[in-house]
Amino acid sequence: MIKFIEVEDLLSIRNDVLREGRLTLDECRFPTDKIVGAFHLGYYKNDELACIVSFHPQTYGEFTGVGYQLRGMATIDKYRGQGLGNQLVNFALTYLRGQKANYVWCNARKKAAPFYHNTGFEIVSTEFDVPGIGPHYVMYVKLK
Ligand SMILES: CC(C)(COP(=O)(O)OP(=O)(O)OC[C@H]1O[C@@H](n2cnc3c(N)ncnc32)[C@H](O)[C@@H]1OP(=O)(O)O)[C@@H](O)C(=O)NCCC(=O)NCCS
């Protein structure tokens, strides 16, 4: 079941999956987590939060209209590769279309690029390095 959740609900998964458990929960907050228009989604499997993602309004580059940035996409280990992430992102894209958003973009880890590609994102940058995390691309999906 997919739900809108509070950022506090997802910080431990952010830490465990995206920061290898190296940070405190407060250090896992993004400055944009509570800005106007930001929202967080969780996929619950057997009453357990299994997959998370966050969005906030943010334009990118030359793209016109209302843009949202996707951040903090993570599925806990035991539920990976079962389509939860795909369903969660598709839910978000449908919701954002309803919110009159024009596009969504993200800084995608190179390893996760095929995952985003499956939900319609395309690579729109050259490869760049995020120190301590590794190679990334900017990926983008047009909504309307
Ligand atoms: C990237 C990540 C969020 C994907 O989450 P997920 O829930 O495993 O995603 P899905 O199961 O929808 O898709 C993963 C793979 O399972 C496959 N899959 C299996 N069953 C599937 C189904 N029923 N529907 C869709 N895809 C399915 C897909 O082909 C996909 O393969 P690909 O990534 O090579 O394209 C997850 O691997 C993760 O948390 N990774 C570590 C953190 C990370 O890198 N986050 C992204 C930061 S940019």
The ligand as an ORCA input file, in Angstrom:
! r2SCAN-3c Opt
* xyz 0 1
  C      17.273      1.812     -6.949
  C      16.219      1.198     -6.006
  C      15.520      2.312     -5.241
  C      15.204      0.425     -6.837
  O      14.154     -0.013     -5.979
  P      13.400     -1.400     -6.226
  O      12.208     -1.409     -5.337
  O      14.363     -2.532     -6.119
  O      12.966     -1.184     -7.735
  P      12.175     -2.187     -8.718
  O      12.009     -3.512     -8.045
  O      10.976     -1.468     -9.184
  O      13.193     -2.275     -9.907
  C      14.486     -2.828     -9.695
  C      14.752     -3.912    -10.690
  O      13.855     -4.981    -10.446
  C      13.306     -5.449    -11.688
  N      11.914     -5.887    -11.406
  C      11.626     -7.080    -10.866
  N      10.296     -7.224    -10.745
  C       9.713     -6.095    -11.211
  C       8.362     -5.664    -11.347
  N       7.332     -6.425    -10.966
  N       8.122     -4.417    -11.826
  C       9.151     -3.631    -12.201
  N      10.456     -4.010    -12.105
  C      10.750     -5.230    -11.616
  C      13.406     -4.307    -12.631
  O      13.663     -4.789    -13.930
  C      14.533     -3.466    -12.113
  O      15.700     -3.733    -12.808
  P      16.722     -2.523    -13.205
  O      16.924     -1.659    -11.964
  O      17.934     -3.220    -13.646
  O      16.011     -1.768    -14.282
  C      16.869      0.192     -5.012
  O      17.658     -0.740     -5.742
  C      17.731      0.828     -3.950
  O      17.237      1.245     -2.892
  N      19.055      0.917     -4.232
  C      20.005      1.488     -3.308
  C      19.797      2.987     -3.136
  C      19.850      3.723     -4.469
  O      20.735      3.512     -5.279
  N      18.874      4.617     -4.639
  C      18.778      5.452     -5.810
  C      19.589      6.678     -5.577
  S      19.631      7.710     -7.037
*
